[in-house]
């Protein structure tokens, strides 16, 4: 129960990686503010935590909106009495060629995946600095450093998030706040399943992707939640400004050239 007495705010926590992070932090004693754009899913996660003996509440906020981000942080503080850990997980996805990406789609991607993290960090700073032991964990992506065709908006937002992580580590470090980013690879989430539903030979594709990993499997939300718990803990007390790739070794090998 290494987070007993701590309060954690997780954005985008109604499903997928965010949901697993909220459950993991609660399982180790943290009181959790469960944020999602979908209030019902946020409440469902919070209720599960409470049913298991924890302390949590669900809240709806669009982190890309300045007023929502401010309200989210202040309500967390008001209802739970403090704020020690911020996990910026909220994000949207887009697969489209540049010529097919509308300006509104581009701006929405940056607003949620990048500006949302900035706004939540901005409004959390004073609370996180109180005991000089605050933590921010940003959920970026391997697309921040190596991407695929059709991911211009997503890769740009996630690369921006790694830059923001480094900048915040510098700006907030003197106040005792550590800031790190996790770069997940292929993770089994609802969003990924929706993509798989649109491709032929779903099972075959999953196997081929898994075989590209040295560990021969695709990651789970729990794999990411465990790393968040580590970075939020005292075991990581001297880690700040780091970009931790969690991809089962997927990005460590380049594709060999064709031999025939």
C-alpha positions as CSV (number, residue, x, y, z in Angstrom):
1,X,0.0,0.0,0.0
2,X,2.8,2.4,-0.9
3,X,0.3,5.2,-2.0
4,X,-1.8,5.2,1.2
5,X,-2.6,8.8,2.0
6,X,-1.8,9.9,-1.5
7,X,-4.3,11.3,-4.1
8,X,-4.0,10.5,-7.8
9,X,-5.8,12.1,-10.7
10,X,-6.0,10.1,-13.8
11,X,-7.4,11.6,-17.0
12,X,-9.1,9.5,-19.7
13,X,-9.6,6.8,-17.1
14,X,-13.0,5.4,-18.1
15,X,-11.5,2.6,-20.2
16,X,-8.3,1.1,-21.6
17,X,-5.0,2.1,-20.2
18,X,-6.4,4.9,-18.0
19,X,-8.9,2.6,-16.4
20,X,-6.2,0.1,-15.5
21,X,-4.0,2.9,-14.1
22,X,-6.8,4.1,-11.9
23,X,-7.5,0.6,-10.6
24,X,-3.8,-0.1,-10.0
25,X,-3.2,3.1,-8.1
26,X,-6.3,2.5,-5.9
27,X,-5.1,-1.1,-5.3
28,X,-1.9,0.3,-3.7
29,X,-3.8,2.7,-1.5
30,X,-4.3,5.9,-3.4
31,X,-7.5,7.8,-3.4
32,X,-8.3,8.4,-7.1
33,X,-10.1,11.0,-9.1
34,X,-11.3,9.2,-12.2
35,X,-11.8,11.6,-15.1
36,X,-13.2,10.8,-18.5
37,X,-15.1,12.7,-21.2
38,X,-17.8,10.0,-20.7
39,X,-19.1,10.5,-17.2
40,X,-20.8,7.1,-17.0
41,X,-17.6,5.2,-17.6
42,X,-15.7,7.3,-15.1
43,X,-18.4,6.6,-12.5
44,X,-18.3,2.9,-13.3
45,X,-14.5,2.7,-12.6
46,X,-14.8,4.8,-9.5
47,X,-17.6,2.6,-8.2
48,X,-15.5,-0.5,-8.7
49,X,-12.8,1.1,-6.7
50,X,-15.2,1.9,-3.9
51,X,-16.7,-1.6,-4.0
52,X,-13.3,-3.0,-3.4
53,X,-12.7,-0.8,-0.4
54,X,-11.0,2.1,-2.0
55,X,-11.8,5.8,-2.2
56,X,-12.6,7.3,-5.6
57,X,-15.0,9.5,-7.5
58,X,-15.9,9.9,-11.2
59,X,-15.9,13.2,-12.9
60,X,-16.4,14.4,-16.5
61,X,-14.0,16.9,-18.0
62,X,-12.7,17.8,-21.4
63,X,-9.1,18.4,-20.6
64,X,-8.6,20.4,-23.8
65,X,-10.8,23.2,-22.3
66,X,-9.1,25.6,-20.0
67,X,-12.1,25.9,-17.7
68,X,-12.6,22.1,-17.5
69,X,-9.0,21.4,-16.7
70,X,-9.1,24.0,-13.9
71,X,-12.3,22.6,-12.5
72,X,-11.1,19.0,-12.7
73,X,-8.0,19.8,-10.5
74,X,-9.9,22.0,-8.0
75,X,-12.7,19.4,-7.6
76,X,-10.1,16.7,-7.0
77,X,-8.5,18.8,-4.3
78,X,-11.8,19.8,-2.8
79,X,-13.2,16.3,-2.6
80,X,-10.0,14.3,-1.7
81,X,-8.1,17.0,0.2
82,X,-4.8,17.0,-1.7
83,X,-3.2,16.1,-5.0
84,X,0.0,14.1,-5.2
85,X,0.0,12.3,-8.5
86,X,-1.2,13.5,-11.9
87,X,-1.4,11.0,-14.8
88,X,-2.1,12.6,-18.1
89,X,-3.6,9.8,-20.1
90,X,-6.5,11.4,-22.0
91,X,-6.1,11.1,-25.7
92,X,-7.7,10.8,-29.1
93,X,-6.5,9.0,-32.2
94,X,-6.6,9.7,-35.9
95,X,-5.5,7.7,-38.9
96,X,-5.5,9.9,-42.0
97,X,-3.1,11.1,-44.7
98,X,-2.1,14.7,-44.4
99,X,-4.2,15.7,-47.4
100,X,-7.2,14.1,-45.7
101,X,-6.7,15.6,-42.3
102,X,-9.0,18.6,-41.7
103,X,-7.8,21.6,-39.7
104,X,-10.4,20.9,-37.0
105,X,-9.2,17.3,-36.7
106,X,-5.6,18.5,-36.4
107,X,-6.4,21.0,-33.8
108,X,-8.5,18.6,-31.8
109,X,-5.7,16.1,-31.7
110,X,-3.2,18.7,-30.4
111,X,-5.8,20.1,-28.0
112,X,-6.5,16.8,-26.3
113,X,-3.3,14.9,-26.5
114,X,-0.9,17.8,-25.9
115,X,-2.7,20.9,-24.6
116,X,-4.8,18.8,-22.2
117,X,-1.6,17.6,-20.5
118,X,-0.2,21.1,-20.3
119,X,-3.4,22.5,-18.8
120,X,-3.7,19.8,-16.1
121,X,-0.1,20.2,-15.2
122,X,-0.4,24.0,-15.0
123,X,-3.4,23.8,-12.7
124,X,-1.9,21.0,-10.6
125,X,1.4,22.6,-9.9
126,X,0.6,24.4,-6.6
127,X,-1.0,21.2,-5.1
128,X,1.8,18.9,-6.3
129,X,4.5,21.3,-4.9
130,X,3.0,21.4,-1.4
131,X,5.1,18.5,0.0
132,X,7.9,18.7,-2.6
133,X,7.1,15.2,-3.7
134,X,4.6,15.6,-6.5
135,X,4.6,13.4,-9.6
136,X,3.4,13.8,-13.2
137,X,3.3,10.9,-15.6
138,X,2.4,11.6,-19.2
139,X,1.2,8.8,-21.4
140,X,2.8,9.4,-24.8
141,X,3.5,6.7,-27.5
142,X,6.2,5.1,-29.5
143,X,4.8,7.2,-32.3
144,X,6.7,10.1,-30.7
145,X,9.9,8.8,-32.0
146,X,9.0,6.4,-34.9
147,X,5.7,6.3,-36.6
148,X,3.7,5.0,-39.6
149,X,2.0,6.5,-42.6
150,X,-1.2,8.3,-41.9
151,X,-0.2,9.3,-38.3
152,X,1.0,12.9,-38.9
153,X,-1.4,14.5,-36.3
154,X,-1.1,11.7,-33.7
155,X,2.7,11.5,-34.0
156,X,3.1,15.3,-33.8
157,X,0.9,15.4,-30.6
158,X,2.8,12.6,-28.9
159,X,6.2,14.0,-29.9
160,X,5.1,17.3,-28.5
161,X,4.1,15.5,-25.3
162,X,7.6,14.2,-24.8
163,X,9.0,17.7,-25.3
164,X,6.5,19.0,-22.8
165,X,7.7,16.3,-20.4
166,X,11.3,17.5,-20.6
167,X,10.3,21.1,-20.2
168,X,8.1,20.5,-17.2
169,X,10.8,18.4,-15.6
170,X,13.0,21.5,-15.8
171,X,10.5,24.0,-14.7
172,X,8.9,22.1,-11.9
173,X,11.9,20.1,-10.6
174,X,13.0,22.9,-8.3
175,X,9.6,22.6,-6.6
176,X,10.2,18.9,-5.9
177,X,7.9,17.7,-8.8
178,X,9.1,14.9,-10.9
179,X,7.8,14.6,-14.5
180,X,8.2,11.6,-16.7
181,X,6.6,10.1,-19.8
182,X,5.8,6.5,-20.8
183,X,5.8,5.6,-24.5
184,X,3.6,2.5,-24.9
185,X,3.8,0.3,-28.0
186,X,1.1,-2.1,-29.1
187,X,-1.4,-2.4,-26.2
188,X,-4.6,-4.4,-26.2
189,X,-7.3,-1.7,-25.6
190,X,-10.8,-1.1,-26.8
191,X,-9.4,1.5,-29.3
192,X,-7.0,-1.1,-30.7
193,X,-9.8,-3.6,-31.0
194,X,-12.0,-1.2,-33.0
195,X,-9.1,-0.9,-35.4
196,X,-8.7,-4.6,-35.7
197,X,-12.4,-5.0,-36.4
198,X,-11.8,-3.1,-39.7
199,X,-9.1,-5.3,-41.1
200,X,-9.3,-8.8,-42.7
201,X,-7.8,-11.8,-41.0
202,X,-7.9,-10.2,-37.5
203,X,-6.3,-13.2,-35.7
204,X,-3.6,-13.6,-38.3
205,X,-2.7,-9.9,-38.1
206,X,-2.5,-10.1,-34.3
207,X,-0.1,-13.0,-34.5
208,X,2.1,-11.3,-37.0
209,X,2.3,-8.2,-34.9
210,X,3.0,-10.3,-31.8
211,X,5.8,-12.1,-33.6
212,X,7.5,-8.8,-34.4
213,X,8.0,-8.4,-30.6
214,X,11.1,-10.0,-29.0
215,X,8.8,-11.0,-26.2
216,X,6.3,-12.5,-28.7
217,X,3.3,-10.9,-27.3
218,X,1.3,-7.7,-27.4
219,X,1.1,-5.5,-24.3
220,X,-1.8,-5.1,-21.9
221,X,-3.1,-2.0,-20.0
222,X,-1.7,-3.6,-16.9
223,X,1.8,-3.5,-18.3
224,X,1.5,0.3,-18.5
225,X,-0.2,0.6,-15.2
226,X,2.6,-1.1,-13.4
227,X,5.2,1.3,-14.9
228,X,3.0,4.3,-13.8
229,X,3.0,2.9,-10.3
230,X,6.7,2.5,-10.3
231,X,7.3,6.1,-11.6
232,X,4.9,7.5,-9.1
233,X,6.6,5.7,-6.2
234,X,9.6,6.5,-4.1
235,X,11.5,3.8,-6.0
236,X,11.7,6.3,-8.8
237,X,12.6,9.3,-6.6
238,X,15.6,10.3,-8.7
239,X,14.0,9.8,-12.1
240,X,12.7,12.9,-13.8
241,X,12.6,14.1,-17.5
242,X,12.8,10.4,-18.6
243,X,11.0,8.9,-21.6
244,X,10.4,5.2,-20.8
245,X,9.6,3.0,-23.7
246,X,7.2,0.1,-22.8
247,X,6.8,-1.8,-26.0
248,X,8.1,-5.4,-25.4
249,X,11.2,-4.6,-27.4
250,X,9.2,-3.8,-30.5
251,X,11.2,-0.7,-31.5
252,X,14.7,-1.9,-30.8
253,X,15.2,-3.8,-34.1
254,X,14.9,-2.2,-37.5
255,X,13.5,-4.2,-40.4
256,X,16.1,-6.2,-42.2
257,X,16.5,-5.5,-45.9
258,X,14.9,-7.9,-48.4
259,X,17.4,-10.6,-49.5
260,X,15.9,-11.4,-52.8
